[in-house]
Amino acid sequence: MQDTNRRLPDVVEEARRVSSTADERGVALRLLGGVAVNVRARDGLEPAFRREYADMDFITPKGRSAEAQKFFESEGYTPQTRFNTLYGSERLLFFDENHDRQVDILVGTFRMCHEIPIGRRLDLEPMTIPLAELLLTKLQIIELNEKDVRDALAILHNHPVEESDGDAVNAARVAELCASDWGLWRTFTANLEDLRSHLDRYDLDDEGKERIDRGVEKLRGRVEEEPKPFAWRVRAKIGDRKRWYDLPEEVEGGP
């Protein structure tokens, strides 16, 4: 591992630096999580949605975890050696000892309460995963916390809901994934509707609240109109009688 002083104290600026450096070296990495929400906000986040970020989250394509590992070691990050040896084909953990900050690198796919396939769309956007998947990763959580609510609202405040990617939330992609997994549909639609109940807790003007509400309504309608396959309809009949989500284990930080 190289001893480097390039790492920056500000986590958002460090995430930008890491992403740019990885791109220059041909290492496939994309940001996700709260830092990605911040990076994608071209005009900055509304004060109501600003928060502290404790760590950085990335994803790399399946089969390329060795590249990611070498890259972060070259940037002075300390690997969680035992964890990476056991689970490196799916996930890598590193630690920035200078700034007491963990880096979590998923390999190939996002899997927490639900699985969000991202790998084939990693190269659509620079620096971060596409906004559709970014929103899904925030709203696939069974029990939303304050950070997830803020981040999801920030996405819908800063980006329109359309039928394409780029600077928009791709409603077609969200609908496609929800139509392929009843459990994801169940959690996502419940959380999407719940976002409205949080709007009055934040200092937003009426136009900002209306923008978010329009995004929620457009997404909800698009998800519901998407044709559902037979297997989805069968699972829907079982409903909540059978658990539809996973409970991911927390991993402690530190090398």
BAFI-3210 file (N, C-alpha, C; in Angstrom, 3 decimals, decimal comma, padded with zeros to 6 digits):
// residues 255
n [1|2|3|4|5|6|7|8|9|10|11|12|13|14|15|16|17|18|19|20|21|22|23|24|25|26|27|28|29|30|31|32|33|34|35|36|37|38|39|40|41|42|43|44|45|46|47|48|49|50|51|52|53|54|55|56|57|58|59|60|61|62|63|64|65|66|67|68|69|70|71|72|73|74|75|76|77|78|79|80|81|82|83|84|85|86|87|88|89|90|91|92|93|94|95|96|97|98|99|100|101|102|103|104|105|106|107|108|109|110|111|112|113|114|115|116|117|118|119|120|121|122|123|124|125|126|127|128|129|130|131|132|133|134|135|136|137|138|139|140|141|142|143|144|145|146|147|148|149|150|151|152|153|154|155|156|157|158|159|160|161|162|163|164|165|166|167|168|169|170|171|172|173|174|175|176|177|178|179|180|181|182|183|184|185|186|187|188|189|190|191|192|193|194|195|196|197|198|199|200|201|202|203|204|205|206|207|208|209|210|211|212|213|214|215|216|217|218|219|220|221|222|223|224|225|226|227|228|229|230|231|232|233|234|235|236|237|238|239|240|241|242|243|244|245|246|247|248|249|250|251|252|253|254|255]
n.u [000,845|000,614|001,918|000,070|-000,784|-002,885|-005,566|-008,593|-009,999|-012,731|-015,551|-017,208|-015,728|-013,512|-014,685|-015,310|-012,708|-011,614|-013,304|-012,720|-009,977|-010,004|-011,373|-009,530|-007,583|-008,805|-010,325|-013,267|-015,612|-018,432|-020,222|-022,563|-025,232|-025,553|-023,559|-023,407|-025,898|-025,477|-023,351|-024,638|-026,312|-026,493|-026,749|-026,267|-027,348|-030,523|-030,685|-032,271|-031,846|-029,228|-026,575|-024,371|-021,851|-020,761|-019,244|-018,047|-019,611|-019,307|-019,715|-018,597|-018,050|-018,958|-016,443|-014,350|-013,283|-010,695|-009,226|-010,376|-009,611|-006,783|-006,599|-007,679|-005,901|-003,598|-004,226|-003,896|-005,691|-006,696|-007,104|-009,808|-008,718|-009,398|-012,197|-012,316|-010,959|-012,713|-015,164|-014,689|-015,461|-017,975|-018,128|-016,198|-014,243|-012,753|-010,611|-010,106|-007,746|-006,738|-008,874|-010,865|-012,800|-014,930|-014,871|-017,048|-017,381|-019,390|-019,819|-020,786|-023,666|-026,381|-027,409|-029,543|-032,146|-033,582|-032,709|-031,060|-030,410|-027,581|-025,246|-025,082|-025,707|-023,845|-022,093|-023,555|-023,714|-021,449|-019,387|-021,529|-024,051|-026,972|-029,751|-032,283|-031,747|-030,353|-032,342|-033,985|-032,285|-032,413|-035,086|-035,668|-035,471|-036,645|-037,260|-037,208|-034,722|-033,807|-031,756|-032,115|-034,654|-034,219|-032,331|-033,774|-035,874|-034,333|-033,358|-035,729|-036,423|-034,386|-034,255|-036,064|-038,783|-038,725|-038,811|-036,321|-032,715|-029,823|-029,969|-032,288|-034,772|-035,331|-038,322|-039,318|-037,371|-037,474|-040,103|-039,874|-038,117|-039,602|-041,757|-040,621|-040,183|-042,077|-041,760|-039,928|-041,500|-043,550|-042,245|-041,008|-043,165|-044,675|-042,856|-042,402|-044,896|-044,974|-043,117|-044,390|-045,587|-043,567|-042,885|-043,681|-042,000|-039,693|-037,890|-039,070|-040,002|-043,261|-043,185|-041,065|-042,038|-044,233|-042,948|-041,638|-043,887|-045,142|-043,263|-043,392|-046,039|-045,958|-044,099|-045,407|-047,736|-046,570|-045,268|-047,439|-048,841|-047,228|-046,992|-047,489|-045,842|-046,858|-045,746|-045,274|-047,887|-048,882|-047,284|-048,185|-050,721|-050,204|-049,123|-048,529|-048,388|-046,233|-042,824|-041,284|-038,816|-035,276|-033,069|-030,382|-027,052|-025,240|-022,003|-019,123|-017,026|-013,545|-010,115]
n.v [-001,202|002,162|005,080|007,847|011,297|012,295|011,994|013,591|015,727|016,445|014,582|014,497|015,878|014,210|011,888|012,727|013,126|010,517|009,166|010,479|009,945|007,154|006,824|007,924|005,988|003,809|002,209|000,733|002,301|003,404|005,841|005,446|005,842|008,406|010,312|010,182|011,259|013,896|014,609|014,495|016,664|019,368|022,140|022,226|021,004|021,640|023,494|022,098|019,450|018,874|017,071|015,299|013,064|009,866|007,960|006,473|005,055|002,688|001,001|-001,709|-003,455|-006,946|-009,384|-007,643|-006,948|-007,268|-005,310|-003,002|-003,328|-003,155|-000,553|001,074|000,456|001,563|004,191|004,692|003,653|001,509|-001,944|-004,029|-006,786|-009,509|-009,594|-008,888|-011,020|-013,126|-012,281|-010,894|-011,277|-010,309|-008,022|-005,332|-003,865|-000,912|001,352|004,671|005,749|008,197|009,969|008,683|007,066|004,947|002,936|001,409|-001,076|-002,399|-005,340|-005,933|-006,116|-004,558|-005,341|-005,392|-004,936|-005,560|-006,732|-004,776|-004,738|-003,493|-003,625|-003,859|-001,329|000,405|002,047|004,127|006,700|009,305|009,057|008,433|005,891|005,392|007,689|006,517|003,968|004,877|006,175|003,949|002,386|003,845|003,692|001,027|000,117|-001,333|-000,090|003,136|005,536|008,791|009,799|008,420|009,276|012,038|011,942|010,659|012,482|014,651|013,764|013,668|016,314|017,636|016,503|015,787|013,490|011,278|009,513|008,626|008,471|010,160|013,400|012,871|010,993|007,831|006,734|004,564|002,594|002,227|001,252|-001,093|-002,684|-002,914|-004,341|-006,753|-007,883|-008,581|-008,118|-005,977|-004,053|-003,843|-002,768|-000,443|001,131|001,614|003,091|005,228|006,529|007,202|009,214|011,622|012,259|013,307|015,771|018,245|018,507|019,645|022,573|023,872|025,651|026,277|025,624|023,819|021,689|020,961|020,114|017,788|016,295|015,982|014,371|012,049|011,252|010,839|008,751|006,771|006,321|005,429|003,073|001,505|001,163|-000,418|-003,512|-006,595|-009,670|-013,188|-014,617|-012,540|-011,710|-013,978|-014,037|-011,672|-012,355|-013,860|-011,950|-010,018|-012,128|-013,727|-013,133|-010,520|-009,393|-009,001|-009,003|-007,233|-007,736|-005,681|-004,277|-003,773|-000,862|000,064|-001,114]
n.w [000,000|-000,888|000,677|000,914|000,588|-000,682|-000,095|000,762|003,324|003,214|002,587|000,301|-001,634|-001,668|-002,658|-005,249|-006,183|-006,002|-007,800|-010,240|-010,494|-010,623|-013,024|-014,824|-014,688|-015,726|-014,064|-013,147|-011,381|-009,566|-007,774|-005,064|-002,643|-000,045|-000,613|-003,375|-004,054|-003,297|-005,029|-007,509|-007,448|-009,177|-008,731|-006,095|-002,865|-001,337|001,734|003,592|002,974|003,364|004,909|007,181|006,008|006,650|005,373|002,255|-000,585|-003,127|-006,314|-008,278|-011,387|-011,696|-011,363|-011,432|-009,032|-008,069|-009,407|-008,313|-005,662|-005,765|-006,672|-004,547|-002,507|-003,609|-003,330|-000,710|001,123|003,774|003,697|004,854|005,677|006,393|005,982|003,252|002,097|002,589|001,451|-000,880|-003,548|-003,687|-002,145|-000,871|001,725|002,883|004,733|005,719|007,596|008,375|008,284|009,594|008,202|006,391|003,420|001,285|-001,031|-003,379|-005,361|-008,518|-008,014|-006,179|-003,008|-000,410|001,608|-000,586|-003,879|-006,249|-009,481|-011,058|-012,498|-015,426|-016,218|-015,354|-016,767|-017,779|-016,680|-015,661|-012,779|-010,826|-010,059|-012,189|-011,784|-011,404|-010,293|-008,083|-006,574|-006,109|-004,485|-002,175|-001,442|-001,089|001,399|004,363|006,845|006,805|007,549|008,865|007,235|004,809|004,029|003,659|001,560|-000,504|-000,913|-001,724|-004,204|-005,725|-005,575|-006,935|-009,459|-012,424|-013,105|-015,660|-018,847|-019,367|-018,885|-017,728|-016,440|-015,135|-013,269|-014,290|-015,020|-016,416|-016,076|-013,284|-013,065|-014,561|-012,981|-010,610|-011,586|-012,017|-009,588|-006,978|-004,231|-004,112|-005,396|-003,478|-001,191|-002,260|-003,337|-001,033|000,530|-001,197|-001,247|001,429|001,613|001,146|003,556|005,015|004,052|005,212|007,326|006,565|005,621|003,039|000,086|-001,408|-004,123|-004,268|-002,708|-004,257|-006,558|-005,707|-004,968|-007,447|-008,707|-007,132|-007,657|-010,426|-010,658|-009,141|-010,676|-013,077|-012,303|-011,514|-013,910|-015,440|-017,118|-015,399|-014,871|-014,857|-012,648|-010,851|-010,282|-009,039|-006,722|-005,601|-004,728|-002,490|-000,849|002,133|003,873|003,669|004,240|002,453|002,082|002,748|005,602|005,969|007,261|009,509|009,083|010,925|011,000|010,325|010,066]
ca.u [000,000|001,372|001,599|-000,320|-001,456|-003,859|-006,932|-009,109|-010,832|-014,157|-015,891|-017,761|-014,605|-012,706|-015,410|-015,082|-011,311|-011,466|-014,006|-011,966|-008,720|-010,334|-011,710|-008,279|-006,807|-009,588|-010,937|-014,715|-016,219|-019,487|-020,717|-023,955|-025,400|-025,813|-022,561|-023,813|-027,008|-024,859|-022,568|-025,527|-027,048|-025,666|-026,822|-026,138|-028,534|-031,247|-030,244|-033,075|-031,413|-027,803|-026,274|-023,012|-021,655|-019,753|-018,424|-018,271|-020,098|-019,076|-019,988|-017,725|-018,639|-018,594|-015,216|-013,312|-013,004|-009,246|-008,811|-010,806|-008,803|-005,458|-006,736|-007,837|-004,642|-002,656|-004,636|-003,603|-006,760|-006,341|-008,136|-010,248|-008,149|-010,153|-013,488|-012,110|-010,588|-013,902|-016,327|-014,234|-016,140|-019,256|-018,056|-014,895|-014,245|-011,490|-010,719|-009,212|-007,403|-006,491|-010,133|-011,822|-013,859|-014,999|-015,263|-017,759|-017,434|-020,189|-019,323|-021,757|-025,074|-026,735|-028,309|-029,786|-033,483|-033,931|-031,621|-031,219|-029,361|-027,015|-024,012|-025,106|-025,978|-022,845|-021,376|-024,478|-023,479|-020,149|-019,237|-022,523|-025,019|-028,097|-030,646|-033,368|-031,231|-029,996|-033,580|-034,411|-031,471|-032,861|-036,466|-035,832|-035,216|-037,903|-037,493|-036,453|-034,249|-033,812|-030,828|-032,702|-035,758|-033,629|-031,699|-034,815|-036,534|-033,388|-033,343|-036,961|-036,427|-033,367|-034,268|-037,405|-039,097|-038,965|-038,693|-034,941|-031,708|-029,205|-030,226|-033,660|-035,090|-035,941|-039,503|-039,456|-036,472|-038,049|-041,281|-039,399|-037,587|-040,699|-042,599|-039,901|-039,989|-043,209|-041,278|-039,397|-042,671|-044,257|-041,482|-040,773|-044,382|-045,042|-041,935|-042,635|-046,076|-044,663|-042,320|-045,267|-045,891|-042,399|-042,587|-043,885|-040,939|-038,523|-038,079|-039,119|-041,073|-044,372|-042,785|-040,241|-042,914|-045,041|-042,062|-041,482|-045,180|-045,337|-042,388|-043,975|-047,252|-045,586|-043,490|-046,431|-048,571|-045,796|-045,038|-048,693|-049,304|-046,324|-047,538|-046,871|-045,840|-047,659|-045,111|-045,501|-049,287|-049,011|-046,695|-049,045|-051,848|-049,709|-049,042|-047,683|-048,368|-044,874|-041,884|-040,906|-037,570|-034,167|-032,548|-028,920|-026,248|-024,360|-020,581|-018,416|-015,937|-012,194|-009,319]
ca.v [000,000|003,399|006,128|008,995|012,393|012,857|011,888|014,888|015,628|016,545|013,293|014,684|016,205|012,996|010,987|013,236|012,863|009,074|008,810|011,004|009,206|005,805|006,927|008,144|004,741|002,737|001,375|000,972|002,569|004,405|006,174|005,370|006,358|009,824|011,132|010,234|012,218|015,222|014,828|014,694|017,924|020,324|023,456|022,027|020,553|022,573|023,365|021,096|018,098|018,706|016,274|014,778|011,739|009,161|007,067|006,493|003,789|002,523|-000,300|-002,050|-004,598|-008,297|-009,846|-006,606|-006,553|-007,198|-003,982|-002,019|-003,498|-002,580|000,896|001,728|000,311|002,533|005,515|004,810|003,112|000,262|-002,964|-004,949|-007,953|-010,746|-009,465|-008,896|-012,379|-013,984|-011,802|-009,962|-011,446|-009,612|-006,756|-004,986|-002,785|-000,220|002,355|005,829|005,939|009,622|010,695|007,814|006,953|003,650|002,849|000,156|-001,292|-003,540|-005,950|-006,502|-005,810|-003,970|-006,265|-005,139|-005,503|-006,089|-006,654|-003,824|-005,006|-002,246|-003,872|-003,603|000,093|001,184|003,016|005,114|008,033|009,487|009,213|007,763|005,025|006,185|008,217|005,569|002,992|005,578|006,326|002,618|001,943|004,565|003,344|-000,419|-000,155|-001,611|000,962|004,314|006,446|010,200|009,998|007,909|010,168|013,269|011,670|010,379|013,753|015,481|013,284|014,090|017,776|018,135|015,839|015,444|012,090|011,180|008,160|008,500|008,636|011,481|014,164|012,571|009,667|007,071|006,046|003,281|001,642|001,934|000,411|-002,398|-003,453|-003,218|-005,356|-008,026|-008,327|-008,085|-007,612|-004,634|-003,200|-003,651|-001,850|000,834|001,937|002,055|004,158|006,378|007,230|007,720|010,439|012,795|012,582|013,962|017,047|019,405|018,560|020,304|023,979|023,967|026,511|025,530|025,087|022,643|020,604|020,531|019,389|016,446|015,615|015,591|013,237|010,877|010,848|010,327|007,442|005,833|005,969|004,656|001,738|000,755|000,851|-001,387|-004,881|-007,491|-011,053|-014,155|-014,913|-011,371|-011,721|-015,082|-013,588|-010,619|-012,985|-014,268|-010,687|-009,853|-013,333|-014,244|-012,009|-010,158|-008,627|-009,540|-008,133|-007,288|-007,608|-004,520|-004,593|-002,736|-000,223|-000,102|-002,091]
ca.w [000,000|-000,946|001,646|000,088|001,271|-001,609|000,418|001,202|004,528|002,880|001,989|-001,043|-002,515|-001,804|-003,559|-006,612|-006,542|-006,217|-009,036|-011,385|-010,589|-011,096|-014,445|-015,555|-014,691|-016,319|-013,028|-013,197|-010,078|-009,550|-006,440|-004,668|-001,293|000,148|-001,297|-004,786|-004,132|-003,233|-006,246|-008,652|-007,311|-009,914|-008,100|-004,661|-002,149|-000,479|003,125|004,298|002,638|003,632|006,091|007,260|005,421|007,433|004,565|000,815|-001,128|-004,560|-006,901|-009,395|-012,089|-011,293|-011,987|-011,430|-007,651|-007,864|-009,870|-007,315|-004,464|-006,026|-006,798|-003,247|-001,784|-004,172|-002,870|000,708|001,965|004,450|003,467|005,903|005,012|006,617|005,299|001,808|001,700|002,650|000,688|-001,908|-004,836|-003,601|-001,419|-000,316|002,705|003,126|005,786|005,683|009,003|008,640|008,415|010,285|007,203|005,720|002,017|001,030|-002,480|-003,798|-006,592|-009,455|-007,775|-004,884|-002,316|001,006|001,827|-001,909|-004,846|-007,350|-010,474|-011,571|-013,236|-016,867|-016,469|-014,628|-017,593|-018,348|-016,125|-015,019|-011,329|-009,979|-010,715|-012,703|-010,749|-011,123|-009,336|-006,849|-005,807|-005,673|-003,354|-000,987|-001,085|-000,935|002,812|005,067|007,832|006,385|008,587|008,469|006,122|003,571|003,665|003,111|000,269|-001,499|-001,213|-002,475|-005,591|-006,396|-005,626|-007,863|-010,759|-012,902|-013,409|-017,095|-019,393|-019,821|-017,844|-017,707|-015,219|-014,718|-012,740|-015,377|-014,491|-017,110|-015,418|-011,967|-013,280|-015,031|-011,862|-009,691|-012,219|-012,020|-008,205|-006,190|-002,950|-004,336|-005,644|-002,201|-000,343|-002,936|-003,440|000,315|000,923|-002,075|-000,744|002,761|001,498|001,217|004,953|005,615|003,402|006,083|008,335|005,990|005,247|001,584|-000,401|-002,001|-005,425|-004,017|-002,263|-005,403|-007,469|-005,149|-005,041|-008,848|-008,979|-006,470|-008,379|-011,744|-010,453|-008,682|-011,815|-014,065|-011,745|-011,507|-015,265|-016,068|-017,102|-014,428|-015,339|-014,101|-011,360|-009,992|-009,852|-008,083|-005,450|-005,061|-004,039|-001,167|-000,126|003,310|004,714|003,562|004,243|001,086|002,123|003,530|006,652|005,818|008,468|009,565|009,181|011,673|010,275|010,836|009,334]
c.u [000,876|000,943|001,298|-001,015|-002,538|-005,275|-007,371|-010,003|-012,327|-014,565|-016,439|-016,645|-013,696|-013,377|-015,244|-013,658|-011,094|-012,105|-013,227|-010,663|-008,956|-010,637|-010,450|-007,471|-007,588|-010,182|-012,418|-015,283|-017,317|-019,965|-022,178|-024,051|-025,594|-024,823|-022,902|-024,954|-026,458|-024,123|-023,469|-026,322|-026,228|-025,632|-026,695|-027,443|-029,207|-030,748|-030,995|-032,558|-029,926|-027,601|-024,807|-022,969|-020,495|-018,805|-018,725|-018,695|-019,894|-019,598|-019,056|-018,302|-018,151|-017,355|-014,085|-012,978|-011,505|-008,701|-009,150|-009,942|-007,416|-005,525|-006,809|-006,585|-003,617|-002,972|-004,491|-004,684|-006,344|-007,434|-008,541|-009,918|-008,992|-011,486|-013,300|-011,705|-011,812|-014,967|-015,967|-014,874|-017,475|-019,143|-016,654|-015,058|-012,839|-011,716|-009,675|-008,901|-007,169|-007,776|-011,240|-013,049|-013,787|-015,391|-015,828|-017,908|-018,233|-019,673|-020,499|-023,198|-025,243|-027,731|-028,379|-031,130|-034,018|-032,713|-031,985|-030,108|-028,877|-025,920|-024,031|-025,343|-024,940|-022,208|-022,284|-024,158|-022,059|-020,301|-020,234|-023,327|-026,166|-029,067|-031,797|-032,921|-030,851|-031,228|-034,069|-033,588|-031,880|-034,234|-036,715|-035,660|-036,539|-038,232|-036,611|-035,975|-034,196|-032,909|-031,446|-033,853|-035,210|-033,057|-032,731|-035,548|-035,624|-033,335|-034,563|-037,083|-035,517|-033,479|-035,696|-037,557|-039,487|-038,862|-037,279|-034,002|-031,101|-029,474|-031,645|-033,730|-035,868|-037,100|-039,701|-038,579|-036,996|-039,225|-040,879|-038,919|-038,675|-041,627|-041,918|-039,778|-041,113|-042,745|-040,707|-040,532|-043,362|-043,541|-041,347|-042,028|-044,841|-044,158|-042,124|-043,816|-045,792|-043,850|-043,176|-045,534|-044,740|-042,179|-042,683|-042,826|-039,719|-038,871|-037,954|-040,215|-042,132|-043,986|-041,948|-041,065|-043,742|-044,204|-041,873|-042,772|-045,485|-044,487|-042,907|-045,163|-046,915|-044,962|-044,529|-047,299|-047,843|-045,540|-046,304|-049,136|-048,407|-046,931|-046,757|-046,941|-046,627|-047,062|-045,316|-046,917|-049,550|-048,464|-047,557|-050,226|-051,450|-049,557|-048,114|-047,658|-046,993|-043,917|-041,330|-039,567|-036,522|-033,756|-031,025|-028,213|-025,384|-022,916|-019,876|-017,262|-014,592|-011,442|-009,226]
c.v [001,246|004,337|007,393|010,038|013,005|012,861|013,196|014,735|015,698|015,314|013,437|015,006|014,999|011,995|011,424|012,917|011,388|008,661|009,255|010,239|007,797|005,818|007,109|006,855|003,560|001,768|001,722|001,083|003,599|004,592|005,804|005,890|007,866|010,730|011,259|011,221|013,637|015,551|015,138|015,994|019,053|021,697|023,366|021,593|021,710|022,403|022,281|019,684|017,866|017,901|015,855|013,379|011,054|008,338|007,262|005,103|003,779|001,165|-000,477|-003,271|-005,940|-008,735|-008,841|-006,121|-006,441|-005,842|-002,918|-002,103|-002,879|-001,057|001,568|001,574|001,325|003,959|005,683|004,328|001,751|-000,780|-003,663|-006,345|-009,207|-010,710|-009,584|-010,271|-013,283|-013,577|-010,921|-010,122|-010,716|-008,217|-006,566|-003,843|-002,229|000,857|003,441|006,186|007,402|010,382|009,845|007,549|005,594|003,813|001,457|000,009|-002,556|-004,042|-006,524|-006,097|-005,181|-004,905|-005,894|-005,760|-006,121|-005,969|-005,681|-004,106|-003,714|-002,501|-003,492|-002,132|001,002|002,275|004,083|006,537|008,130|009,614|008,408|006,742|005,888|006,575|007,273|004,553|003,650|005,775|004,980|002,125|002,635|004,100|001,843|-000,841|-000,301|-000,517|002,162|005,109|007,869|010,454|009,563|008,789|011,441|013,036|011,418|011,659|014,662|015,064|013,804|015,610|018,292|017,587|015,501|013,938|012,018|009,723|007,904|008,717|010,035|012,177|013,942|011,189|008,924|006,234|004,689|002,218|001,257|000,979|-000,992|-003,265|-003,811|-004,288|-006,720|-008,625|-007,738|-007,494|-006,212|-003,656|-002,854|-002,615|-000,473|001,696|002,432|003,217|005,415|007,199|007,870|009,014|011,686|013,219|013,311|015,383|018,242|019,512|019,339|021,714|024,114|024,937|025,661|024,905|023,821|021,446|020,057|019,725|017,950|015,658|015,152|014,378|011,957|010,357|010,242|008,939|006,405|005,372|005,097|003,235|000,897|000,352|-000,159|-002,792|-005,778|-008,933|-011,970|-014,423|-013,770|-011,402|-012,849|-014,662|-012,510|-011,205|-013,468|-013,049|-010,707|-011,080|-013,999|-013,062|-011,772|-009,423|-009,382|-008,527|-008,204|-007,106|-006,359|-004,996|-003,448|-002,172|-000,476|-001,195|-003,419]
c.w [000,000|000,178|000,852|000,935|000,395|-001,052|001,076|002,429|004,248|002,083|000,575|-002,032|-002,711|-002,738|-005,011|-007,077|-006,862|-007,539|-010,269|-011,591|-011,113|-012,587|-015,296|-015,684|-015,273|-015,321|-012,952|-011,788|-010,261|-008,115|-006,280|-003,239|-001,256|-000,552|-002,779|-004,992|-004,153|-004,528|-007,440|-008,588|-007,927|-009,260|-006,585|-004,029|-001,423|000,959|003,891|004,083|002,876|004,915|006,067|006,638|006,135|006,571|003,087|000,361|-002,638|-005,006|-008,086|-010,097|-011,548|-012,067|-011,966|-010,023|-007,390|-008,300|-008,837|-006,069|-004,650|-006,085|-005,431|-002,393|-002,289|-003,741|-001,359|001,644|002,525|004,239|004,758|005,390|005,183|005,878|003,793|001,292|001,632|001,640|-000,511|-003,268|-004,867|-002,997|-000,863|000,682|002,858|004,183|005,576|007,134|009,348|008,931|009,035|009,407|006,506|004,257|001,783|-000,483|-002,764|-005,139|-007,379|-009,257|-006,399|-004,224|-000,846|001,368|000,541|-002,812|-005,962|-008,356|-011,122|-012,601|-014,698|-017,209|-015,799|-015,471|-018,204|-017,916|-015,577|-013,504|-010,501|-010,780|-011,246|-011,587|-010,423|-010,081|-008,015|-005,972|-005,286|-004,488|-002,065|-000,517|-001,069|000,525|003,561|006,071|007,471|007,595|008,031|007,265|004,800|003,090|003,028|001,716|-000,821|-001,893|-002,039|-003,941|-006,337|-006,475|-006,735|-009,277|-011,179|-013,093|-014,877|-017,540|-019,900|-018,644|-017,927|-016,387|-014,696|-014,075|-013,820|-014,842|-015,150|-016,462|-014,039|-012,112|-013,708|-013,871|-010,858|-010,261|-012,256|-010,625|-007,347|-004,863|-003,064|-004,589|-004,330|-001,329|-000,979|-002,960|-002,070|000,763|000,082|-001,578|000,610|002,698|001,649|002,659|005,635|005,101|004,343|007,177|007,846|005,522|003,732|001,183|-001,100|-003,335|-005,264|-003,586|-003,421|-006,395|-006,992|-005,279|-006,470|-009,203|-008,372|-007,264|-009,740|-011,629|-010,059|-009,850|-012,822|-013,588|-011,815|-012,910|-015,977|-016,006|-016,147|-014,940|-014,403|-012,719|-010,370|-009,433|-008,858|-006,726|-004,805|-004,299|-002,648|-000,262|001,066|004,214|004,698|003,472|002,847|001,008|002,927|004,588|006,611|007,149|008,376|009,715|009,879|010,851|010,931|010,107|010,068]
res [m|q|d|t|n|r|r|l|p|d|v|v|e|e|a|r|r|v|s|s|t|a|d|e|r|g|v|a|l|r|l|l|g|g|v|a|v|n|v|r|a|r|d|g|l|e|p|a|f|r|r|e|y|a|d|m|d|f|i|t|p|k|g|r|s|a|e|a|q|k|f|f|e|s|e|g|y|t|p|q|t|r|f|n|t|l|y|g|s|e|r|l|l|f|f|d|e|n|h|d|r|q|v|d|i|l|v|g|t|f|r|m|c|h|e|i|p|i|g|r|r|l|d|l|e|p|m|t|i|p|l|a|e|l|l|l|t|k|l|q|i|i|e|l|n|e|k|d|v|r|d|a|l|a|i|l|h|n|h|p|v|e|e|s|d|g|d|a|v|n|a|a|r|v|a|e|l|c|a|s|d|w|g|l|w|r|t|f|t|a|n|l|e|d|l|r|s|h|l|d|r|y|d|l|d|d|e|g|k|e|r|i|d|r|g|v|e|k|l|r|g|r|v|e|e|e|p|k|p|f|a|w|r|v|r|a|k|i|g|d|r|k|r|w|y|d|l|p|e|e|v|e|g|g|p]
***
